[in-house]
Structure formats: C-alpha cells, structure tokens
Amino acid sequence: MPPPTRLYLIRHGQSAGNAEGRFGGHGPTPLSDLGERQADLTAKLLSKEGIHAIYSSDLARAVQTAEPLAKRLGLEINTSDAFRERHVGVLEGLTFDESKERHPKDYYALVNRSVNHVITEGESYRHLLRRITTKLHDVIHEHNGQRVAIFSHTGAICFLTLHLMGAIHRSTKTTPWIITSNCGINRFELRGRRNVRVLALNDTRHLADITGNDSFAAR
C-alpha cells in the first residue's frame, strides 16, 4: 500500500494589515515584526516533518512566511495566484467598521459567508473555492504519497478545509467559518479523494511562547 499524502495548510504570519484589523484581500501587505517571528517558529517546527514540497500564494505575506522553511530545507517555493485570498474588491484595505459603513451589502454577505455573493469589484467565495481546489488537486496529483506544505490565507484555508472535509457542495449557500490564526496549521492525511483524515485544525502550539492563546483572525 502506498504511503498517504500529508498536507499542511499554513496561514501566513501576522501582516501589517492584520495588526490594523484591515481586509488584506489581494493587497501586498508585508509581515509585521510579530509575523516574521511566527514564520520562523513555524519553519522550525515544520522542518522536522519531512516536507517534500512547498507551495505558496504569490502574495508577499504568504511568500515571506514560507521563506524560512524553504531556507531550512533547501527547497524551492512554488508560488501560485490560485492560492491567493479571496479578492475582496472595494473592501480591500478597509477596517471592518469602514467596510460596514461604506459597503454594507458586501460586508454582511462576506461575514455571513454567502457563498455565491460577488463582492463589488471582487469575487465570490464560490470563485475562490473553484480556483483553490483546482490547484490543490493538481498539487496532490503531483506529490502523491509525499508531504506538502501550502502557505495561504484564512479564507482560502477555510474553504480548502471545508472542501477536504466534504462540507461544501454545489447547493451550499452559506457555510460555517473555520478559523485559522496567523501561522496556524491545518493537517490532513489523504489516502484517496474520499479517504481524508483531519489530524489537526488551527494548530498554534508552536507559537505559544509569543502569542499565547490569542487567535487574531482578521483577513
């Protein structure tokens, strides 16, 4: 029997936008000082996991988070815009309060996880789901039986997780929200498309010394 595929979904470290409580979307916000420390600790942990391949959203905050692990392991970072966060259009760069005041329809559709609502000048969760799952299956096929780390974003990871758990379908209109804190790790073992084991969700134990139990989950 071939070995299972181990998948690690890692949210980027705290960004400057996260620290200010702003929607990041496709914005180029870099990591904060705390985010860089989180990335280093995450690399220290994952370097012991026997990772074979590293993938990342091509946005700066995700790539910066992947870099310490790539350096430790001597691996290339395979970047892809498919693993980007949801494009939040007119909400990008705004705080939650600013979004609610200026674009209430888009804001409430987003926070209520309306899967089919297309944000003004942005995309829907359904669009996000389609692009990230298409790329995910390509990655799994390429690295069957290996251990793969994917650095992405809270919304993207939420919907990848729902997909892997079989919790979202064509008829789904709204979903629960699965929180992934900055540098939190979701771990899966894949033995086939219909045989998925969830090993851990939002694992942040490696960050306890610097962030305690604080789970800052702004986009």
SERO-4910 file (N, C-alpha, C, O; in steps of 0.05 Angstrom, whole numbers):
BEGIN
 pado doro    nc1    nc2    nc3   cac1   cac2   cac3    cc1    cc2    cc3    oc1    oc2    oc3
  Met    A     17    -24      0      0      0      0     18     25      0     36     27     17
  Pro    A     13     44    -18     29     68    -19     25     85      5      4     84     18
  Pro    A     45    101     13     42    118     37     21    140     31     16    148      8
  Pro    A      7    150     52    -12    171     49      2    197     42     26    201     47
  Thr    A    -13    215     30     -3    242     25     -9    259     50    -32    259     60
  Arg    A     11    272     61      7    290     84      6    319     73     23    328     59
  Leu    A    -15    333     81    -20    360     72    -20    379     96    -34    374    115
  Tyr    A     -5    400     94     -3    420    115    -13    447    103      1    458     85
  Leu    A    -35    458    113    -44    484    104    -37    504    125    -46    502    148
  Ile    A    -20    523    118    -10    542    138    -18    571    130    -13    580    108
  Arg    A    -31    584    149    -37    612    144    -12    629    148      5    622    164
  His    A    -10    650    133     13    668    136     15    681    164     -5    681    178
  Gly    A     38    690    170     42    704    196     27    731    196     16    740    176
  Gln    A     26    743    219     12    769    222     23    789    202     47    793    201
  Ser    A      6    801    187     14    822    168      9    850    181     -4    852    201
  Ala    A     20    870    168     15    897    177    -15    903    177    -26    916    194
  Gly    A    -29    893    156    -58    897    154    -73    882    176    -92    893    187
  Asn    A    -65    858    183    -77    843    205    -75    859    231    -94    862    246
  Ala    A    -51    870    235    -46    885    260    -65    909    263    -71    918    285
  Glu    A    -73    920    240    -91    943    240   -120    935    236   -138    953    235
  Gly    A   -126    909    234   -153    900    231   -165    906    204   -189    913    202
  Arg    A   -149    904    183   -158    911    156   -161    886    138   -146    867    142
  Phe    A   -179    887    119   -182    866     99   -158    867     81   -153    887     68
  Gly    A   -143    844     79   -120    843     62   -126    838     33   -115    851     15
  Gly    A   -144    818     28   -151    811      1   -126    805    -16   -109    789     -8
  His    A   -124    817    -39   -101    814    -57    -80    835    -52    -61    838    -69
  Gly    A    -82    850    -31    -63    872    -26    -35    862    -19    -32    839    -11
  Pro    A    -15    878    -23     13    870    -20     24    874      9     48    879     12
  Thr    A      7    872     29     17    878     56     38    859     65     34    834     64
  Pro    A     60    868     75     82    851     85     76    841    113     57    850    126
  Leu    A     93    823    123     91    814    151     99    836    170    116    852    164
  Ser    A     87    835    194     95    852    216    119    839    229    127    817    222
  Asp    A    131    852    249    153    840    264    144    814    277    158    794    277
  Leu    A    120    815    289    109    791    301    105    769    280    111    746    286
  Gly    A     96    776    257     92    757    235    117    743    227    117    719    221
  Glu    A    139    758    227    165    746    220    174    726    241    185    705    235
  Arg    A    169    732    266    176    714    288    158    689    286    168    666    291
  Gln    A    133    692    280    115    669    277    125    651    254    124    627    256
  Ala    A    133    663    232    143    648    209    167    632    216    170    609    208
  Asp    A    186    644    232    210    630    240    203    605    257    215    584    254
  Leu    A    185    609    276    177    587    294    163    565    278    166    541    284
  Thr    A    147    573    259    133    553    242    152    537    226    149    513    223
  Ala    A    173    551    215    193    537    199    209    517    217    215    495    208
  Lys    A    215    525    241    229    507    259    213    482    264    225    460    265
  Leu    A    187    484    268    170    461    273    168    443    248    173    419    249
  Leu    A    161    456    225    156    440    201    181    428    188    179    409    173
  Ser    A    204    439    195    229    428    184    234    400    194    250    385    183
  Lys    A    219    392    215    222    365    227    202    346    216    201    322    223
  Glu    A    184    355    198    162    339    188    168    324    163    151    309    153
  Gly    A    191    327    151    198    313    127    184    323    102    175    308     85
  Ile    A    181    350    101    167    362     78    182    358     52    206    361     51
  His    A    167    350     31    179    345      5    176    369    -14    193    374    -31
  Ala    A    155    385    -10    149    407    -29    135    430    -14    120    425      4
  Ile    A    141    454    -23    129    478    -11    115    494    -33    126    500    -54
  Tyr    A     89    500    -28     74    517    -45     64    541    -30     62    541     -5
  Ser    A     59    563    -44     50    588    -31     34    605    -49     38    605    -73
  Ser    A     15    619    -38      3    642    -51     26    660    -60     46    662    -47
  Asp    A     22    674    -82     43    692    -91     42    720    -78     58    737    -85
  Leu    A     24    724    -59     23    749    -44     45    750    -24     53    730    -12
  Ala    A     56    774    -19     80    778     -4     79    765     24     98    753     33
  Arg    A     57    769     38     55    759     65     56    729     67     66    718     87
  Ala    A     47    715     47     48    686     46     77    676     39     88    658     51
  Val    A     88    689     18    115    681     10    135    686     32    152    670     37
  Gln    A    132    709     46    151    715     68    149    694     90    168    688    103
  Thr    A    125    684     94    121    663    115    133    637    106    144    622    123
  Ala    A    132    631     81    144    606     70    174    606     69    187    585     71
  Glu    A    186    630     67    215    632     62    232    619     83    251    605     76
  Pro    A    227    622    109    244    610    129    245    579    127    265    567    131
  Leu    A    222    567    121    221    538    118    236    529     93    251    510     94
  Ala    A    232    544     71    246    537     46    277    539     50    292    522     40
  Lys    A    285    559     65    314    562     70    325    539     87    346    529     81
  Arg    A    310    531    108    319    509    125    321    483    109    340    467    114
  Leu    A    303    479     91    302    453     77    316    453     50    320    432     38
  Gly    A    323    477     41    336    479     14    316    472     -8    324    461    -29
  Leu    A    291    479     -4    270    474    -24    261    500    -38    263    522    -27
  Glu    A    252    497    -62    240    519    -77    212    525    -68    198    506    -60
  Ile    A    204    550    -68    176    557    -62    161    559    -89    168    576   -106
  Asn    A    142    542    -92    125    543   -116    102    562   -112     83    555    -98
  Thr    A    103    586   -123     82    606   -118     60    603   -139     65    596   -162
  Ser    A     36    610   -131     13    609   -149     -8    629   -140    -14    631   -116
  Asp    A    -19    644   -159    -41    662   -152    -66    647   -146    -85    659   -135
  Ala    A    -67    621   -152    -91    605   -145    -95    602   -115   -117    599   -105
  Phe    A    -73    605    -99    -75    602    -70    -77    629    -57    -74    632    -32
  Arg    A    -83    650    -72    -88    676    -60   -114    676    -43   -131    659    -45
  Glu    A   -115    697    -26   -140    701    -11   -163    709    -30   -158    716    -54
  Arg    A   -187    708    -21   -209    718    -36   -204    747    -44   -195    763    -27
  His    A   -211    754    -69   -209    782    -77   -233    797    -66   -256    793    -74
  Val    A   -228    815    -47   -250    828    -33   -257    856    -45   -271    871    -33
  Gly    A   -246    862    -68   -255    885    -83   -254    911    -68   -233    919    -58
  Val    A   -277    924    -66   -279    950    -53   -273    949    -23   -269    970    -11
  Leu    A   -273    926    -11   -267    924     17   -237    923     24   -229    926     47
  Glu    A   -221    918      3   -192    915      8   -180    940     22   -184    962     13
  Gly    A   -165    935     43   -152    956     58   -169    970     78   -159    987     93
  Leu    A   -195    964     79   -213    977     98   -215    961    124   -210    936    124
  Thr    A   -221    975    146   -226    961    171   -254    949    169   -270    955    151
  Phe    A   -261    932    189   -288    921    189   -309    943    192   -329    942    178
  Asp    A   -304    962    209   -323    984    213   -326   1001    188   -348   1009    181
  Glu    A   -304   1007    175   -305   1022    150   -320   1007    128   -336   1019    113
  Ser    A   -316    981    127   -330    965    107   -360    964    112   -375    967     93
  Lys    A   -367    961    137   -396    961    144   -409    987    138   -432    987    129
  Glu    A   -395   1009    142   -407   1036    137   -409   1042    107   -429   1052     98
  Arg    A   -388   1036     92   -386   1044     64   -399   1024     45   -411   1032     24
  His    A   -397    998     51   -407    978     33   -422    956     48   -413    933     49
  Pro    A   -444    963     61   -458    944     79   -467    918     66   -465    897     78
  Lys    A   -477    920     41   -486    896     27   -463    876     24   -466    852     30
  Asp    A   -440    885     14   -417    868     11   -406    858     37   -399    835     40
  Tyr    A   -406    876     57   -395    868     83   -411    846     96   -400    826    105
  Tyr    A   -437    849     97   -454    829    111   -455    803     95   -457    782    108
  Ala    A   -453    804     69   -452    779     53   -426    764     59   -426    740     60
  Leu    A   -405    779     63   -379    767     69   -379    754     97   -372    731    100
  Val    A   -386    769    117   -385    759    144   -405    737    149   -402    720    167
  Asn    A   -427    736    133   -447    715    136   -441    691    118   -457    673    116
  Arg    A   -417    692    105   -408    671     87   -428    663     66   -434    640     61
  Ser    A   -439    684     52   -457    679     30   -439    669      6   -424    685     -5
  Val    A   -441    644      0   -421    631    -18   -422    643    -46   -402    645    -60
  Asn    A   -446    651    -56   -449    659    -84   -448    690    -88   -449    699   -110
  His    A   -446    705    -66   -446    734    -69   -419    744    -80   -398    737    -70
  Val    A   -420    759   -102   -396    770   -114   -391    798   -103   -408    816   -107
  Ile    A   -370    802    -88   -364    828    -77   -359    848   -100   -346    841   -120
  Thr    A   -368    872    -97   -364    893   -117   -334    895   -124   -317    900   -106
  Glu    A   -328    892   -149   -301    893   -160   -283    870   -149   -258    871   -151
  Gly    A   -296    850   -138   -281    827   -127   -292    801   -137   -300    799   -160
  Glu    A   -292    780   -120   -302    754   -128   -319    742   -105   -320    753    -83
  Ser    A   -332    720   -111   -348    706    -91   -332    684    -78   -310    677    -87
  Tyr    A   -342    674    -56   -330    650    -44   -330    627    -63   -312    610    -63
  Arg    A   -351    625    -80   -352    603    -99   -329    605   -119   -317    585   -126
  His    A   -323    630   -128   -300    633   -145   -274    625   -131   -257    611   -143
  Leu    A   -271    633   -106   -248    626    -90   -245    596    -89   -224    584    -93
  Leu    A   -267    582    -82   -267    553    -79   -259    540   -105   -243    520   -104
  Arg    A   -268    549   -127   -262    536   -153   -232    538   -159   -220    518   -167
  Arg    A   -221    561   -155   -192    564   -163   -174    550   -143   -154    538   -152
  Ile    A   -180    550   -118   -161    538    -99   -163    507    -99   -143    493    -96
  Thr    A   -187    497   -104   -190    467   -104   -178    456   -130   -167    434   -130
  Thr    A   -181    470   -152   -169    461   -177   -139    458   -174   -127    438   -183
  Lys    A   -127    479   -163    -98    478   -158    -90    457   -138    -70    443   -141
  Leu    A   -106    454   -117   -100    434    -96    -98    407   -108    -80    392   -102
  His    A   -117    399   -125   -118    372   -136    -94    368   -155    -83    346   -156
  Asp    A    -85    389   -169    -61    387   -185    -36    381   -167    -20    364   -174
  Val    A    -35    395   -144    -12    391   -126    -13    363   -114      8    350   -113
  Ile    A    -36    354   -106    -38    327    -94    -30    306   -115    -16    287   -108
  His    A    -39    309   -139    -32    290   -160     -2    290   -165     10    269   -169
  Glu    A     11    314   -165     39    317   -170     56    304   -147     78    294   -152
  His    A     45    305   -123     61    297    -99     47    274    -84     48    273    -59
  Asn    A     35    256    -98     21    234    -85     40    218    -68     62    210    -77
  Gly    A     32    214    -42     49    199    -24     71    215    -10     87    204      5
  Gln    A     71    241    -16     92    258     -4     79    277     17     55    275     23
  Arg    A     96    294     28     87    314     48     90    342     37    112    350     29
  Val    A     68    356     36     67    381     22     57    403     41     36    400     54
  Ala    A     71    426     41     63    449     56     53    470     37     66    477     17
  Ile    A     29    481     43     17    502     27     12    527     45     -2    525     65
  Phe    A     25    549     38     22    574     54      1    591     40      4    598     16
  Ser    A    -20    598     55    -42    613     42    -54    632     62    -40    644     79
  His    A    -80    635     61    -94    657     76   -119    645     90   -128    623     83
  Thr    A   -129    660    109   -151    649    126   -175    641    110   -186    619    115
  Gly    A   -185    657     91   -208    650     76   -203    626     57   -219    608     55
  Ala    A   -180    627     44   -173    605     26   -170    579     41   -180    558     32
  Ile    A   -157    580     64   -154    556     80   -181    546     91   -185    522     92
  Cys    A   -198    564     99   -224    556    108   -239    540     87   -250    519     93
  Phe    A   -239    550     62   -254    536     42   -240    511     31   -253    492     23
  Leu    A   -213    511     32   -199    486     26   -206    465     47   -210    441     40
  Thr    A   -207    473     72   -214    454     94   -242    444     91   -247    420     94
  Leu    A   -261    462     86   -289    453     82   -291    433     59   -305    413     60
  His    A   -276    439     37   -275    421     14   -264    393     22   -276    373     15
  Leu    A   -242    393     35   -229    367     43   -247    351     61   -247    327     61
  Met    A   -262    365     78   -280    352     97   -307    344     84   -323    331     98
  Gly    A   -311    351     59   -336    345     46   -359    361     56   -382    352     55
  Ala    A   -353    385     66   -374    401     80   -385    424     62   -399    441     72
  Ile    A   -378    424     36   -388    444     18   -394    431     -9   -378    415    -19
  His    A   -418    438    -20   -427    425    -44   -438    447    -63   -439    470    -57
  Arg    A   -447    438    -87   -458    457   -106   -482    472    -96   -486    495   -103
  Ser    A   -497    459    -79   -522    471    -69   -518    488    -44   -536    501    -34
  Thr    A   -493    488    -33   -487    503     -8   -490    533    -13   -479    544    -32
  Lys    A   -505    546      5   -509    575      2   -493    591     23   -484    613     18
  Thr    A   -491    579     47   -475    592     69   -459    570     83   -466    546     81
  Thr    A   -437    578     96   -420    558    109   -413    568    137   -415    592    142
  Pro    A   -404    550    154   -391    559    179   -363    570    172   -354    567    150
  Trp    A   -351    584    191   -325    595    187   -305    579    204   -308    577    229
  Ile    A   -285    568    192   -264    553    206   -240    572    209   -226    579    190
  Ile    A   -236    580    234   -215    600    240   -187    587    237   -182    565    247
  Thr    A   -169    600    223   -141    593    224   -126    618    232   -126    638    218
  Ser    A   -113    617    255    -98    640    265    -72    644    249    -65    626    233
  Asn    A    -59    667    252    -34    672    238    -14    649    244     -8    644    268
  Cys    A     -4    636    224     14    614    225      2    589    239     16    571    248
  Gly    A    -25    588    240    -38    564    249    -36    543    226    -34    550    203
  Ile    A    -36    518    234    -32    496    215    -56    477    215    -64    468    237
  Asn    A    -67    471    192    -87    450    189    -73    427    176    -60    429    155
  Arg    A    -75    403    189    -61    379    179    -80    358    170   -101    352    183
  Phe    A    -74    346    147    -91    326    135    -74    302    126    -51    305    118
  Glu    A    -87    279    126    -75    255    115    -94    245     93   -117    240     99
  Leu    A    -84    243     69   -101    236     46    -93    208     36    -70    203     28
  Arg    A   -112    190     36   -108    163     26   -125    158      1   -127    135     -9
  Gly    A   -136    179    -10   -153    178    -33   -172    202    -32   -175    214    -10
  Arg    A   -185    209    -54   -203    232    -54   -226    230    -34   -236    250    -24
  Arg    A   -234    205    -28   -256    200     -9   -246    190     18   -263    181     34
  Asn    A   -220    190     22   -209    179     47   -191    201     58   -166    200     54
  Val    A   -202    220     72   -188    242     83   -189    242    114   -211    240    125
  Arg    A   -166    243    126   -165    244    156   -157    272    164   -136    282    155
  Val    A   -173    284    182   -166    310    193   -149    305    218   -159    294    238
  Leu    A   -124    313    218   -106    308    240   -105    331    260   -102    327    284
  Ala    A   -108    356    250   -108    379    268   -119    403    253   -115    406    229
  Leu    A   -133    420    267   -143    445    256   -132    468    274   -134    468    298
  Asn    A   -122    488    260   -112    512    274    -92    506    296    -95    515    319
  Asp    A    -73    489    290    -52    482    309    -33    505    313    -18    512    294
  Thr    A    -33    517    336    -15    540    342      3    535    366     13    554    378
  Arg    A      6    510    374     21    504    398     50    514    396     62    522    416
  His    A     61    514    372     88    523    368     92    553    372    114    563    373
  Leu    A     70    568    374     71    597    377     65    606    405     64    630    410
  Ala    A     60    587    423     50    594    450     68    614    465     58    630    480
  Asp    A     94    612    460    112    630    475    111    659    467    118    677    482
  Ile    A    101    664    442    100    692    433     72    703    429     68    727    430
  Thr    A     52    685    426     25    695    422      5    684    442    -18    692    441
  Gly    A     12    665    458     -6    653    477    -29    640    463    -26    626    443
  Asn    A    -53    646    473    -77    634    461    -92    654    444   -115    649    436
  Asp    A    -79    676    437    -93    697    422    -95    688    393    -75    682    380
  Ser    A   -120    687    382   -124    679    355   -135    703    339   -159    707    337
  Phe    A   -117    718    327   -125    741    311   -131    732    283   -113    725    268
  Ala    A   -156    733    276   -164    720    251   -173    740    230   -189    732    212
  Ala    A   -165    765    231   -173    784    210   -161    776    183   -140    764    182
  Arg    A   -175    782    162   -167    774    136   -144    792    126   -134    787    104
***
